[in-house]
Every structure is written in C-alpha cells, then in structure tokens.
Amino acid sequence: MRKVISDILRNEVKDPRIPIMTSVLEVKMSNDLSHAKVYLSVMADDKGKQDFRDAIGSASGFIRREVSQRVSLRTAPEIQFVFDDSIEKGMKLMQLIDETIREDDARE
C-alpha cells in the first residue's frame, strides 16, 4: 500500500500543490482492511503545507480509486491522511546540535 500510494502521488496526481519532496512514511490498515491511515511528510513552508493538505483532500477520492484498482482487496479502503512532521523536527534538532557543537569548538 505504501509503495502504491507513493507512486500515485508521484506519477498520477497532477496537482502542482503536491511537491516532489512528499514521503509516504507508513500505512496502517485496520484488521478488516476497510480503513487505511496514511502518514505523509512534506518539506514545505506553512503555506505550502496548507496547500498540500488541500490538494490531498481534493485528490483523496482519486487516490482511493487508484488504490482499489492496483491492490486486490475486496473493498476499496477508506483512506485517512495524517500529516507527520517528525522528519522536519528531527532536522531542526540536528541543526541545533550542530550549532551547539560549533559554538563549543569556537570556545576552545
């Protein structure tokens, strides 16, 4: 599911509000496979993130239909998109660590 949704976002959805730097981090399926939680990450500013949310909302029906055609399931799962900013937070934390190391090296 993760690869299929990633491929659909990259190659099939023709909305310019969906940037190339979009990652499908994880897909969690319900036990009966009728619901899917798709965790997405995108590198963008606040406006870009809001545009991305709007674009995903607009394309959700198309994505669901494409998933149902590519993955053999009895029913097309309802897809809930969850936006995950953990990668962005990790990058900010790494920047802070690097700055602290540089400051410590400058003091020595």
C-alpha positions as CSV (number, residue, x, y, z in Angstrom):
1,M,0.0,0.0,0.0
2,R,2.8,2.4,0.9
3,K,4.5,1.9,-2.5
4,V,1.3,2.1,-4.4
5,I,0.2,5.4,-2.7
6,S,3.6,6.9,-3.1
7,D,3.6,6.0,-6.8
8,I,0.1,7.5,-7.3
9,L,1.2,10.8,-5.5
10,R,4.4,11.0,-7.6
11,N,3.1,10.0,-11.0
12,E,-0.7,10.1,-11.2
13,V,-1.9,13.1,-9.2
14,K,-1.3,16.2,-11.4
15,D,-1.8,18.8,-8.7
16,P,1.1,21.3,-8.5
17,R,0.4,21.8,-4.8
18,I,1.8,18.4,-4.1
19,P,5.6,18.8,-4.0
20,I,8.1,16.3,-5.2
21,M,9.5,16.1,-1.7
22,T,6.5,14.2,-0.4
23,S,7.1,11.0,1.5
24,V,4.6,8.3,2.5
25,L,6.1,7.2,5.8
26,E,3.7,4.5,6.8
27,V,0.3,3.0,6.1
28,K,-1.6,1.3,8.9
29,M,-4.5,-0.9,7.8
30,S,-7.5,-1.9,10.0
31,N,-7.9,-5.6,10.7
32,D,-10.7,-5.9,8.2
33,L,-8.7,-3.9,5.6
34,S,-11.5,-1.4,5.2
35,H,-9.6,1.6,6.6
36,A,-6.1,2.9,5.9
37,K,-4.2,5.5,7.8
38,V,-1.6,7.0,5.6
39,Y,1.2,9.0,7.3
40,L,2.7,11.7,5.0
41,S,5.6,14.0,5.3
42,V,6.3,17.0,3.2
43,M,9.1,19.5,3.2
44,A,7.5,22.9,2.7
45,D,6.7,26.2,4.5
46,D,3.5,26.7,6.3
47,K,1.6,27.9,3.2
48,G,3.0,25.0,1.2
49,K,1.8,22.6,3.9
50,Q,-1.7,24.0,3.9
51,D,-1.8,23.9,0.1
52,F,-0.6,20.3,0.3
53,R,-3.4,19.4,2.8
54,D,-5.9,21.0,0.4
55,A,-4.5,19.1,-2.6
56,I,-4.6,15.8,-0.7
57,G,-8.2,16.5,0.3
58,S,-9.2,17.2,-3.3
59,A,-7.3,14.1,-4.6
60,S,-8.4,11.6,-1.9
61,G,-11.2,10.1,-4.0
62,F,-8.9,9.7,-7.0
63,I,-6.2,8.1,-4.8
64,R,-8.8,5.7,-3.3
65,R,-10.0,4.6,-6.7
66,E,-6.4,4.1,-8.0
67,V,-5.5,2.1,-4.9
68,S,-8.6,-0.1,-5.3
69,Q,-7.6,-0.8,-9.0
70,R,-3.9,-1.6,-8.1
71,V,-4.3,-3.6,-4.9
72,S,-6.6,-6.6,-4.9
73,L,-8.8,-6.1,-1.9
74,R,-12.5,-7.0,-1.5
75,T,-13.4,-3.3,-0.9
76,A,-11.6,-0.1,-1.5
77,P,-10.3,1.1,1.9
78,E,-11.3,4.4,3.3
79,I,-8.2,6.5,3.4
80,Q,-7.3,8.9,6.2
81,F,-4.3,11.1,5.6
82,V,-2.2,12.0,8.7
83,F,0.5,14.7,8.3
84,D,3.7,13.8,10.2
85,D,6.3,16.4,10.8
86,S,8.7,14.2,12.7
87,I,11.3,14.3,9.9
88,E,11.2,18.1,9.9
89,K,11.5,18.2,13.7
90,G,14.5,15.8,13.5
91,M,16.2,18.0,11.0
92,K,15.7,21.1,13.3
93,L,17.1,19.1,16.2
94,M,20.1,18.1,14.2
95,Q,20.7,21.8,13.3
96,L,20.6,22.7,16.9
97,I,23.1,20.0,17.8
98,D,25.4,21.1,15.0
99,E,25.2,24.7,16.1
100,T,26.0,23.7,19.7
101,I,29.0,21.7,18.6
102,R,30.3,24.6,16.5
103,E,29.9,27.0,19.4
104,D,31.7,24.6,21.8
105,D,34.5,24.2,19.3
106,A,34.8,28.0,18.9
107,R,35.2,28.4,22.7
108,E,38.1,26.0,22.9
